Every structure is written in structure tokens, then in C-alpha cells.
Amino acid sequence: MKPHILFVENDTNLVELVTYNLNSEGFEVLHVADGEDAIMLAEVKEPSLIILDWMIANLSGIEVCRRLRSMPQTAGIPIIMLTARAAEADRIHGLEAGVDDYMTKPFSPRELVARINVLLRRMRPAISDGILTYEDLVMDTASRRVMRGGHQVALRPIEFRLLRHFLQSPVKVFSREELLDAVWKRNISIGDRTVDVHVGRLRRAINCYNSPNIIRTVRSDGYALEVARAKGKLPGQRPSDGDKAKAALKLVEAGLSPTEAARQLGLGRSTVYREVAHAGLSRRGDLNLASAAGRTKRSSALSE
């Protein structure tokens, strides 16, 4: 499906120019010239991105941006402000109101397209990655499934988005403000205390089955996805293929096929099959038994 761009602009010549260029790049363009109409259309259509002029009828572009950011269904839509107001104070005002990018007229249509593509990639990094891993933690963003040490972990939507953000930059320390911006999309009704509450819930959910704590609290700074390391192992060092093979075995024992476990952990199928054979699960009956046991374990956990 083509990405939909909502263009809020009252200059008809500019609308024709931008629409032509965006259509040529595979985008569908929706157009309104009024601030109130822009808000209503954004709620109904939920476009992939909004290009917003500052000087429009009924509501200014700044006020439109503020209202969109305050509504849950539109808070995460990326916004580019395209305006003739080029003063530094205007740029700062726009960015503080919640726009993701700020371009001034006159402008290059090719640059506008490039900025749109960058924002869309930035807002949806998990779509291209598919599988995110750190240590024995595996997230399949397509099926929205999370595994820790071969065990499935049930997460609420907010905790899922929070963990996905941590997994995109393991070991990096995120401030509460950065987490608010990335996970809650600048929702003005959310405060630092809410971040602490959801990080606590996420920590309890993924530190299951006697697994070590994998979310580190950094005093006065924020949080990081980082497990305590044994002496001599460098922080942030990636797990070896041997570690991944052991994690793959746990996934197989939990009910995944060796092929699926290899795909999730980025290993060759032969590596996983050798690990399975070494563990004595090479016979088809043993694999079926492990799969059934894994399904029973997950069903029991979900019913508790």
C-alpha cells in the first residue's frame, strides 16, 4: 500500500508542484487548506506523514501541530513544517510545538522527498529489521512476539514499544525525556513518573524464569538495556555464535522449529540442527515432543 501524505497548504500552485513530485515517488497525496479540516482528516485517515504550512485558515499550523500531538490516534504521525517563516525563533517555535522537521520556502522538491523518506524510515525502523535481539532476548516485530531464554513473554502494547526502543540501541542510556519522545510521541499528559512505572512493569515481565536483570537504572540519567557482565567481558559485546546456538536450542525446546529459530537469531540452519542433534533432539519424534511441551508450557503460563 502506498504511503499517504496529508499536505496542508493554501497555495494552489505549490499544491500542484508538491503533489506531482510526491506522486512520481509513489506517494498518495491528500490535500486540505484549512487547519480544522486538517485535524479532522488526520483523525479519519491517519496519514503516514503530514506536510504542514504555518499560515493557513482558521487554525495556524503551530496550533494544528499541538492538537495533533495531544490526541493519541495522531500523536505519532511525523510532521514536516513547510513555511516561508525562516527566522531562527520561528524554527525553534515550530520544533518546540512538536514538528519533526522544518523546511523553509523556497525549497527543493527533491530535498522534500528525501526528508520524507528519512522520517518514514526513522518512524518505522522495526519494519525493515523484523527480528531484534540482545543476549537471550528475542523480539519478532512482525508477529509481536517476545522470547526470553526460550520462554514467551507477554507484554502490553506500551511495554512492547518501550522494549523495541531499547532493543534498537542496546546498552545506550536513554533519559526519561528521550523515552517519552520515542514511545509516547510527545504526549503532553505523560510525565516522568509514568515512564518509571512502565519500565518497572517491563522489567518484571522480561526478568522471568530466574533470568538476570536486563534493564539497568542509571541514577539521574535514565535506563539502558544492559545485563550485568562477568568479569573480563566488555559491556556491549555481542553474543558469540555459540551463545546464539544455545539460545536457538532453547527456542526449539520451547516449540519453534529449528528453521524458525535459526531465522530469528540470524544463524544458519545447519548450525541450529547440529546443536539440536548434540542435545539429543535430532529424531523427529523428539522435536515434536519438544514442540508439544513448549506449547503446553506457554498455554499454562497464559492461563495463570
C-alpha positions as CSV (number, residue, x, y, z in Angstrom):
1,M,0.0,0.0,0.0
2,K,1.3,3.4,-0.9
3,P,2.1,5.8,2.0
4,H,-0.4,8.6,2.3
5,I,0.8,12.2,2.8
6,L,-1.5,14.8,4.1
7,F,-0.5,18.2,2.6
8,V,-1.9,21.2,4.5
9,E,-1.4,24.3,2.2
10,N,-3.4,27.1,0.7
11,D,-1.2,27.9,-2.3
12,T,-2.7,26.0,-5.2
13,N,0.4,26.3,-7.4
14,L,2.5,24.9,-4.6
15,V,0.0,22.1,-4.0
16,E,0.2,21.1,-7.7
17,L,4.0,21.1,-7.6
18,V,4.4,19.0,-4.5
19,T,1.6,16.6,-5.4
20,Y,3.2,15.9,-8.8
21,N,6.6,15.2,-7.2
22,L,5.2,13.0,-4.5
23,N,3.0,11.0,-6.9
24,S,6.1,10.5,-9.0
25,E,7.9,8.9,-6.0
26,G,5.0,6.6,-5.2
27,F,3.1,8.6,-2.5
28,E,-0.6,9.3,-2.4
29,V,-1.4,12.9,-1.5
30,L,-4.4,14.2,0.4
31,H,-4.8,18.0,0.4
32,V,-6.6,20.5,2.6
33,A,-6.2,24.2,3.0
34,D,-7.8,24.7,6.4
35,G,-6.4,23.9,9.9
36,E,-9.6,22.5,11.3
37,D,-10.1,20.3,8.2
38,A,-6.5,19.1,8.6
39,I,-7.2,17.8,12.1
40,M,-10.4,16.1,11.1
41,L,-8.8,14.4,8.1
42,A,-5.8,13.3,10.1
43,E,-8.1,11.6,12.6
44,V,-10.0,9.8,9.9
45,K,-7.3,8.8,7.5
46,E,-4.3,8.6,9.9
47,P,-1.8,9.5,7.1
48,S,1.8,8.2,7.1
49,L,3.2,11.8,7.3
50,I,1.9,15.4,7.3
51,I,3.4,18.4,5.5
52,L,2.1,21.5,7.3
53,D,2.2,25.2,6.4
54,W,2.3,27.7,9.2
55,M,0.0,30.3,7.7
56,I,-3.3,28.6,7.0
57,A,-7.0,29.4,7.6
58,N,-8.9,29.1,10.9
59,L,-6.0,27.5,12.8
60,S,-2.3,28.2,12.4
61,G,0.0,25.3,11.6
62,I,1.5,25.6,15.0
63,E,-1.9,25.1,16.7
64,V,-2.7,22.2,14.4
65,C,0.5,20.5,15.3
66,R,-0.1,21.0,19.1
67,R,-3.6,19.5,18.8
68,L,-2.4,16.5,16.7
69,R,0.3,15.8,19.3
70,S,-2.3,15.9,22.1
71,M,-4.5,13.2,20.5
72,P,-3.5,9.5,20.9
73,Q,-4.5,8.5,17.4
74,T,-2.4,11.2,15.7
75,A,0.3,11.8,18.2
76,G,2.8,9.6,16.4
77,I,2.4,10.9,12.9
78,P,5.6,12.6,11.7
79,I,5.1,16.2,10.7
80,I,7.2,18.4,8.4
81,M,6.5,22.1,8.6
82,L,7.0,23.8,5.2
83,T,6.7,27.6,5.6
84,A,8.1,30.9,4.5
85,R,8.9,31.8,8.1
86,A,12.7,31.4,8.2
87,A,13.7,33.2,11.3
88,E,15.6,31.2,14.0
89,A,12.9,32.0,16.6
90,D,10.2,30.6,14.2
91,R,12.2,27.4,13.7
92,I,12.6,26.9,17.4
93,H,8.9,27.6,18.0
94,G,7.9,25.0,15.4
95,L,10.2,22.3,16.8
96,E,9.1,23.0,20.3
97,A,5.4,22.7,19.2
98,G,6.2,19.1,18.0
99,V,7.2,19.2,14.3
100,D,9.7,16.6,13.4
101,D,11.4,18.6,10.6
102,Y,11.3,22.2,9.5
103,M,11.8,23.4,5.9
104,T,11.6,27.0,4.6
105,K,10.3,28.3,1.2
106,P,11.6,28.4,-1.4
107,F,12.6,24.7,-1.3
108,S,13.8,21.8,-3.4
109,P,11.1,19.2,-4.1
110,R,13.8,16.6,-4.3
111,E,15.0,17.6,-0.8
112,L,11.5,17.4,0.5
113,V,11.1,13.9,-0.8
114,A,14.4,12.9,0.7
115,R,13.4,14.3,4.1
116,I,10.0,12.5,3.9
117,N,11.8,9.2,3.3
118,V,14.2,9.7,6.2
119,L,11.3,10.4,8.6
120,L,9.3,7.4,7.4
121,R,12.4,5.1,7.9
122,R,13.1,6.6,11.3
123,M,9.5,6.2,12.5
124,R,9.3,2.6,11.4
125,P,12.8,1.1,11.9
126,A,11.4,-2.2,13.1
127,I,9.6,-2.9,9.9
128,S,12.9,-3.5,8.0
129,D,14.7,-5.2,10.9
130,G,12.0,-7.8,11.6
131,I,13.9,-9.5,14.4
132,L,15.6,-7.6,17.2
133,T,17.9,-9.5,19.7
134,Y,20.1,-8.8,22.7
135,E,21.6,-11.6,24.8
136,D,18.8,-14.2,25.2
137,L,16.1,-11.7,24.4
138,V,14.4,-12.0,21.0
139,M,11.7,-9.8,19.6
140,D,9.8,-10.6,16.4
141,T,8.3,-7.3,15.4
142,A,6.1,-8.8,12.7
143,S,4.3,-11.3,15.0
144,R,4.8,-9.0,18.0
145,R,6.2,-12.0,20.0
146,V,8.9,-11.7,22.6
147,M,11.0,-14.6,23.9
148,R,13.5,-14.6,26.8
149,G,15.7,-17.6,27.3
150,G,13.3,-19.7,25.1
151,H,10.2,-18.6,27.1
152,Q,7.5,-16.5,25.6
153,V,6.9,-13.1,27.4
154,A,3.5,-11.4,27.4
155,L,3.8,-7.6,27.1
156,R,1.2,-4.8,27.0
157,P,1.4,-2.5,23.9
158,I,3.3,0.3,25.8
159,E,5.8,-2.1,27.3
160,F,6.3,-3.7,23.8
161,R,7.1,-0.3,22.2
162,L,9.4,0.5,25.1
163,L,11.3,-2.7,24.8
164,R,11.5,-2.3,21.0
165,H,13.1,1.1,21.5
166,F,15.7,-0.4,23.9
167,L,16.5,-3.2,21.5
168,Q,17.2,-0.8,18.7
169,S,20.1,0.6,20.7
170,P,21.2,-1.9,23.3
171,V,23.5,-0.6,26.1
172,K,22.7,3.0,25.2
173,V,21.4,5.1,28.2
174,F,18.0,6.8,27.4
175,S,16.8,9.7,29.5
176,R,13.2,9.7,30.6
177,E,12.6,12.6,28.2
178,E,14.0,10.6,25.3
179,L,11.8,7.7,26.2
180,L,8.8,10.0,26.4
181,D,9.6,11.3,23.0
182,A,10.2,7.9,21.3
183,V,7.4,5.8,22.9
184,W,4.7,8.3,23.8
185,K,5.3,10.7,20.9
186,R,5.4,13.9,23.0
187,N,2.0,13.3,24.7
188,I,1.8,16.3,26.9
189,S,-0.3,14.4,29.6
190,I,2.5,11.9,30.3
191,G,5.2,12.6,32.9
192,D,8.5,11.1,34.1
193,R,6.7,9.1,36.8
194,T,4.7,7.3,34.1
195,V,8.0,6.3,32.4
196,D,9.3,4.8,35.7
197,V,6.0,2.8,36.2
198,H,6.2,1.3,32.7
199,V,9.9,0.5,32.9
200,G,9.1,-1.3,36.2
201,R,6.4,-3.3,34.5
202,L,8.6,-4.2,31.6
203,R,11.5,-5.2,33.9
204,R,9.2,-7.6,35.9
205,A,7.8,-9.1,32.7
206,I,11.2,-9.9,31.0
207,N,13.2,-10.7,34.1
208,C,11.3,-14.0,34.3
209,Y,12.3,-17.6,35.0
210,N,15.2,-16.5,37.2
211,S,16.7,-14.6,34.3
212,P,19.2,-11.8,35.3
213,N,18.0,-8.2,35.3
214,I,18.5,-6.9,31.8
215,I,17.3,-3.3,32.4
216,R,19.8,-1.1,34.2
217,T,18.8,2.1,36.1
218,V,21.3,4.8,35.7
219,R,21.0,7.2,38.6
220,S,19.8,10.7,37.5
221,D,20.2,9.8,33.8
222,G,17.6,7.1,32.8
223,Y,17.6,3.5,31.7
224,A,19.6,1.1,29.5
225,L,19.1,-2.4,28.2
226,E,22.2,-4.0,29.6
227,V,22.8,-7.1,31.5
228,A,25.5,-7.4,34.3
229,R,28.6,-8.9,32.7
230,A,31.0,-11.4,34.0
231,K,34.5,-10.0,34.7
232,G,36.6,-9.7,31.6
233,K,33.6,-9.4,29.2
234,L,33.3,-6.0,27.7
235,P,29.9,-4.1,28.0
236,G,28.0,-4.1,24.8
237,Q,30.0,-7.1,23.4
238,R,27.7,-9.2,21.1
239,P,27.0,-12.8,21.9
240,S,29.0,-15.4,20.0
241,D,27.6,-17.9,17.6
242,G,27.9,-20.5,20.3
243,D,25.7,-18.4,22.6
244,K,23.2,-17.9,19.8
245,A,23.2,-21.6,19.1
246,K,22.3,-22.3,22.7
247,A,19.6,-19.7,22.6
248,A,18.3,-21.3,19.4
249,L,18.1,-24.7,21.2
250,K,16.0,-23.1,23.9
251,L,13.7,-21.8,21.3
252,V,13.4,-25.2,19.7
253,E,12.7,-26.8,23.1
254,A,10.0,-24.1,23.6
255,G,8.2,-25.1,20.5
256,L,9.8,-23.3,17.5
257,S,11.1,-25.3,14.5
258,P,14.9,-25.3,14.0
259,T,14.4,-23.3,10.8
260,E,12.4,-20.6,12.6
261,A,14.8,-20.5,15.5
262,A,17.7,-20.0,13.0
263,R,15.9,-17.2,11.3
264,Q,15.1,-15.3,14.5
265,L,18.7,-15.4,15.7
266,G,20.4,-14.9,12.3
267,L,22.1,-18.3,12.3
268,G,22.5,-20.9,9.5
269,R,20.0,-23.8,9.7
270,S,22.9,-26.3,9.8
271,T,24.3,-24.6,13.0
272,V,20.9,-25.0,14.8
273,Y,20.4,-28.6,13.6
274,R,23.9,-29.5,14.9
275,E,23.0,-28.0,18.3
276,V,19.7,-29.9,18.3
277,A,21.4,-33.2,17.3
278,H,24.1,-32.6,20.0
279,A,21.3,-32.2,22.6
280,G,19.7,-35.5,21.5
281,L,16.6,-34.0,19.9
282,S,17.6,-35.0,16.4
283,R,14.8,-37.6,15.9
284,R,11.6,-36.2,14.5
285,G,9.7,-37.6,17.5
286,D,11.9,-35.8,19.9
287,L,11.4,-32.5,18.1
288,N,7.6,-33.0,18.1
289,L,7.7,-33.8,21.8
290,A,9.8,-30.6,22.5
291,S,7.4,-28.6,20.4
292,A,4.3,-30.0,22.2
293,A,6.0,-29.4,25.6
294,G,6.8,-25.8,24.6
295,R,3.2,-25.2,23.5
296,T,1.9,-26.7,26.8
297,K,4.3,-24.6,28.8
298,R,3.2,-21.4,27.0
299,S,-0.5,-22.3,27.4
300,S,-0.1,-22.9,31.1
301,A,1.7,-19.6,31.5
302,L,-1.0,-17.7,29.7
303,S,-3.8,-19.3,31.7
304,E,-2.3,-18.4,35.1
